[in-house]
Amino acid sequence: MDVKITVIDREGQSHLLEAPTDMALNLMEICKSYQLPVEGTCGGMALCASCHMYVLSGHDLPVPSEDEEDMLDQAFFVKKNSRLGCQLKINAQLDGLVVQLAPVGVDNALE
């Protein structure tokens, strides 16, 4: 089964992504497969916040892990709806999810 997820990029453009629920992927990996500007520098270990995004839809998501919360504490432009895409596992409950990519932090702008 595939789920449909809407990702709004940093220019405000909306992208409808289809993601398989049977491959143990996360949202960061799906965004990268569609060539959206999500770095995923740490490989999905919640160590870099380069896949920081805002959840815009009212989905009931799993509570962030302590590692995810610690990383978000160090990230730029954090809001109450901030999540790391690498920590959102693709499953049937994510069907219809809407997220927006967070602005790139000051340290990433120099790279």
N, C-alpha and C positions, 0 to 999 in steps of 0.2 A: 504494500500500500504506500502511496505517496501522499505527502501533505503539501499544501500550498502555503507559502510564507511570503509576505510582502516586506521588502527591504527598501527603505528610502535612503538614497546615498547622500553624501555631503553637499551636493548641489540641489537637493530637493527632488530629484528624479526617483520615481517609484519603479521597482523591479519585482515582478511576480516570479518567485522561485518555486520549483517543485523539488521536493526532497524525499528520498526513500526512507521508510521507517525501519527497514530490516538490515541496515548496514552499519549500525552503531556509530553513526556520524554525529557531529555537533554543528551548531549553526555557523560557527566560524569556518569550518571546512566546506559547508554548502556555499557560503558567500565567496570563498576563494575559488571554488569550482566554477562559479559564474563570473569569475574575474572581477568581482567587486573589490574596491580598495580596502581590504581588511588584511592586515599584515600577518597576524598569528605568529609573531617572531619567536615565541617560546614553545611553539608546537602544541599548544592547547593545555599547558600545565598551570594556568592561572598565575603566571609569573611576570607578565609584561603589560597587560591592559591594551595591547594594540588591536584587540577585537571588541573594544568597549562600544556598547550600543544602548539605546533607550528603547524600552518596551512600551509601545503606544497603545496596544490593545489590552483588553481586560482579562487576559488569560491568567489562570491560576497556576503559576509556575512553582517549581520546587524552591524552597528557601535557599539563598546563597550559602555556600560552604564558608567556613572560616577563612580558608585560603582566598576565595573569591572576594570576600569582604575586606580582607587585608589589602589585596591588590587594588580594589576600588578606592580604599582610603588614600592611596598614593597617586591615583589617576587624576587627570585634568578634567574639568567640566562635568563632574559627577552630579547626578540628580537622584531623586528618590526612586526613579524607574530605571536606573543604570544597572546593566548586567554585562558580564563577559560572554560573548558569543560562544567561546570554547567550552563554557560550562552549561550550555543549554543543549542537552541531548535531543536529537530528533526523535519524536514519538508522535503517536496519533493525537495526543492532547495539544500539540502545537499547530494543528491545522487552523489556518486563518490568522496566525500570529502576524502582527505588524510591528516592525522595529525600525529604528532610524540609527544610522551610523553616527557615533559621537564625533565631534571635531577632533582633529589631530592635535595632540599636546605640543607644547613648546619644544620639548626635547626631541620629538620626532620630526619637527619641521626643519631641523638642521641637517637631517640625514639625506 
